[in-house]
Amino acid sequence: IDQMYLMSKVIEVKMAPFYIIFEIVGTPLNGEGWANANFYIKTTLVNKCAVSLSGYKWCNSTSECTPSTTASGMTGNILVSNESANNVVCVSAVNNSGYTKTKCSDYYKLDKTGPIFSGIGDTTIQRYGTIDLAKDVSITDALSGLSSTYSYNPTTIDTSSVGTTNVTYTAVDKLGNSTSIV
């Protein structure tokens, strides 16, 4: 007699019952991932099973955070307004079966401030004297960085006449935020 043996193996496939999507809404980012105005991160919870979600919480910080702000529904817009290279949104959701998932977004960069000048001040020179308008002038931009060097206008001063001349210095960062100082 031939006997046939039936062997079976149970394979359990665990799938997360929902997942979280992050999407930028509003201000577009430049090629280096920076925005120069406040923007929103739209969070969407996608439910893949019959068990409904009992809610979710979120947080927004300059480092990974523990979600504590309660939200309702399956989507939400979270404002990003902190000037930083490390803005992050974290979401924690739980379904009615007790399954919890927490996910943090990539880092979002926001720079709304123009460059900062130093070394500019009132200067007195003698008639027919010379002056270097660029001497001791420096600029910094702590977030997105400078797009180029600064400019100043006028570029030369006529010292043959007694009087006052205002010089305007201007610098622009990589996002187009500008600073002008007289």
Helices and strands as residue ranges (DSSP letters): E 18-25, E 34-35, E 39-47, E 53-61, E 69-71, E 75-80, E 84-95, E 100-104, E 108-110, E 116-118, E 138-140, E 151-153, E 168-172, E 178-181
